[in-house]
């Protein structure tokens, strides 16, 4: 099912088209596995993932009907973003705020060809075995922690802006400032040496 067809089906309100669009999402194994993997690696189980998938589909449909989805990305990409935000909310409610910031959840496209070229702060985030990440995130303050965790989950500046109730430009600046703050802390704490830069 093509992107335009999914969008039109969910926007139309037609029960048959809606059912077809939902069936398509449930049949997309790669999409389902992405959500299941994210949830299970971040404190949930398969049933949590299945529930999240279904709930996020309903949110996706409503976002399309309300005009919140501006078609600046693929519907599937937007859907994954909904799943990640919703799961972060579930973890907050459960009192678990620590998210597994694995490389596949981060934007390393521009760095992945040469591992040595990855900036120090991103290398630290990339290494999910390094417990210092959460210690450092705790030290840079709640706002920056939220910004960097959202950034680590591939949230766009617009999505981060929505989370913080600020403009996308302010969100972009917040990401930059918080990354600089984390870099400074990495140097101050001597973590730079441990990263073998």
C-alpha positions as CSV (number, residue, x, y, z in Angstrom):
1,X,0.0,0.0,0.0
2,X,1.5,3.3,-1.1
3,X,1.9,6.3,1.2
4,X,-0.7,8.4,-0.6
5,X,-3.2,5.5,-0.3
6,X,-2.6,5.1,3.4
7,X,-2.9,8.9,4.0
8,X,-6.1,9.1,1.9
9,X,-7.7,6.0,3.6
10,X,-7.1,7.2,7.1
11,X,-8.2,10.7,6.3
12,X,-11.4,9.6,4.5
13,X,-13.2,8.2,7.5
14,X,-14.5,5.4,5.3
15,X,-14.7,2.2,7.4
16,X,-13.6,-0.1,4.6
17,X,-10.6,2.0,3.6
18,X,-9.6,2.5,7.3
19,X,-9.8,-1.3,7.9
20,X,-7.6,-1.9,4.8
21,X,-5.0,0.7,6.0
22,X,-4.9,-0.8,9.5
23,X,-4.6,-4.3,8.0
24,X,-1.6,-3.1,6.0
25,X,0.1,-1.8,9.1
26,X,-0.4,-5.0,11.0
27,X,0.9,-7.0,8.0
28,X,4.1,-5.0,7.7
29,X,6.5,-7.3,9.6
30,X,9.4,-4.9,9.5
31,X,7.4,-2.0,11.0
32,X,6.0,-4.3,13.7
33,X,9.4,-5.7,14.6
34,X,10.8,-2.1,14.8
35,X,8.2,-1.2,17.4
36,X,8.5,-4.6,19.3
37,X,12.3,-4.3,19.4
38,X,12.2,-0.7,20.7
39,X,9.7,-1.6,23.4
40,X,11.4,-4.8,24.5
41,X,14.8,-3.1,24.7
42,X,13.4,-0.3,26.7
43,X,11.7,-2.0,29.7
44,X,8.6,-3.5,28.0
45,X,7.4,-6.9,26.8
46,X,5.8,-8.1,23.6
47,X,2.2,-7.5,24.9
48,X,3.2,-3.9,25.7
49,X,4.5,-3.6,22.2
50,X,1.4,-5.0,20.6
51,X,-0.8,-2.6,22.7
52,X,1.5,0.3,21.8
53,X,1.3,-0.5,18.1
54,X,-2.6,-0.5,18.2
55,X,-2.9,2.6,20.3
56,X,-0.4,4.4,18.0
57,X,-2.4,3.5,14.9
58,X,-5.4,5.2,16.4
59,X,-3.3,8.3,17.3
60,X,-1.9,8.3,13.7
61,X,-5.4,8.2,12.2
62,X,-6.5,11.1,14.5
63,X,-3.4,13.1,13.7
64,X,-4.1,12.7,9.9
65,X,-7.8,13.7,10.4
66,X,-6.8,16.7,12.6
67,X,-4.2,17.9,10.1
68,X,-1.3,17.5,12.5
69,X,0.5,15.2,10.1
70,X,1.9,17.7,7.5
71,X,3.3,15.0,5.2
72,X,6.9,16.1,5.7
73,X,7.8,12.5,6.1
74,X,6.5,9.0,5.2
75,X,3.4,7.9,7.1
76,X,5.5,5.0,8.5
77,X,8.2,7.3,9.8
78,X,5.7,9.5,11.5
79,X,4.0,6.4,13.0
80,X,7.3,5.2,14.5
81,X,7.7,8.7,16.0
82,X,4.3,8.4,17.6
83,X,5.2,4.9,19.0
84,X,8.5,6.2,20.5
85,X,6.8,9.3,22.1
86,X,4.0,7.2,23.4
87,X,6.3,4.6,24.9
88,X,8.4,7.3,26.5
89,X,5.2,8.5,28.1
90,X,4.4,5.0,29.4
91,X,7.8,4.7,30.9
92,X,7.4,8.1,32.6
93,X,4.1,6.9,34.1
94,X,5.8,3.7,35.3
95,X,8.6,5.8,36.8
96,X,11.3,4.4,34.4
97,X,12.8,7.3,32.6
98,X,16.0,5.6,31.4
99,X,15.9,4.8,27.7
100,X,18.3,2.5,25.9
101,X,20.0,4.9,23.4
102,X,21.3,2.3,21.0
103,X,23.0,3.3,17.8
104,X,20.1,2.1,15.7
105,X,17.9,4.6,17.5
106,X,20.3,7.5,16.8
107,X,21.1,9.5,13.8
108,X,24.6,8.3,12.9
109,X,24.1,8.3,9.1
110,X,26.6,11.2,8.6
111,X,29.2,9.6,10.9
112,X,28.8,5.8,10.4
113,X,31.3,5.6,7.5
114,X,34.2,6.5,9.9
115,X,33.7,5.6,13.5
116,X,36.6,7.8,14.5
117,X,34.7,10.8,13.1
118,X,31.8,10.5,15.6
119,X,31.9,13.4,18.0
120,X,32.7,12.6,21.6
121,X,29.2,13.2,22.9
122,X,27.6,11.0,20.2
123,X,30.1,8.3,20.8
124,X,29.2,8.2,24.4
125,X,25.5,8.0,23.6
126,X,26.2,5.3,21.0
127,X,27.8,3.1,23.5
128,X,24.8,1.7,25.5
129,X,27.2,-0.3,27.7
130,X,28.6,2.8,29.2
131,X,26.7,3.5,32.4
132,X,28.3,7.0,32.5
133,X,25.8,8.2,30.0
134,X,22.9,8.2,32.5
135,X,25.1,9.6,35.2
136,X,26.1,12.5,32.9
137,X,22.5,13.0,31.7
138,X,21.4,13.3,35.3
139,X,24.0,15.9,35.9
140,X,23.1,18.2,33.1
141,X,19.6,19.0,34.3
142,X,16.1,17.7,33.6
143,X,15.5,19.9,30.6
144,X,18.7,19.0,28.8
145,X,18.2,15.3,29.7
146,X,14.8,15.4,28.1
147,X,16.1,17.2,25.0
148,X,19.0,14.8,24.5
149,X,16.9,11.7,25.1
150,X,14.4,12.9,22.6
151,X,17.3,13.7,20.2
152,X,18.7,10.2,20.8
153,X,15.3,8.8,19.9
154,X,15.5,10.5,16.5
155,X,12.8,13.1,17.3
156,X,12.8,16.0,14.9
157,X,13.2,19.6,16.1
158,X,9.4,20.0,15.6
159,X,8.7,17.0,17.8
160,X,11.2,18.2,20.5
161,X,9.6,21.6,20.3
162,X,6.2,20.0,20.9
163,X,7.5,18.1,23.9
164,X,9.0,21.2,25.4
165,X,6.2,23.6,24.3
166,X,8.7,25.9,22.4
167,X,9.3,26.8,18.8
168,X,11.2,24.5,16.4
169,X,14.0,27.1,16.2
170,X,14.3,27.2,20.0
171,X,14.3,23.4,20.0
172,X,17.2,23.3,17.5
173,X,19.1,25.7,19.7
174,X,18.3,23.7,22.8
175,X,19.7,20.5,21.1
176,X,22.9,22.4,20.2
177,X,23.2,24.0,23.7
178,X,22.6,20.7,25.5
179,X,25.0,18.8,23.3
180,X,27.6,21.4,24.1
181,X,26.8,21.1,27.8
182,X,27.3,17.3,27.5
183,X,30.6,17.7,25.6
184,X,31.9,20.0,28.3
185,X,30.9,17.6,31.0
186,X,32.5,14.7,29.1
187,X,35.8,16.6,29.1
188,X,35.5,17.8,32.8
189,X,34.8,14.2,34.0
190,X,37.7,12.7,32.0
191,X,35.4,10.5,30.0
192,X,37.1,11.7,26.8
193,X,40.1,9.5,27.6
194,X,37.9,6.4,28.1
195,X,36.5,7.0,24.6
196,X,40.0,6.6,23.1
197,X,39.7,9.7,21.0
